[in-house]
């Protein structure tokens, strides 16, 4: 899988709220933090 395919699959998993699939595409040492922006 090339880098473009990884990013496409990452966004697809994100849009499906499939967090496990999304995290499976990144290095295990990556700390994925949720968005810290506050809603109005």
Order of alpha helices (4+ residues) and beta strands (2+ residues): alpha-alpha
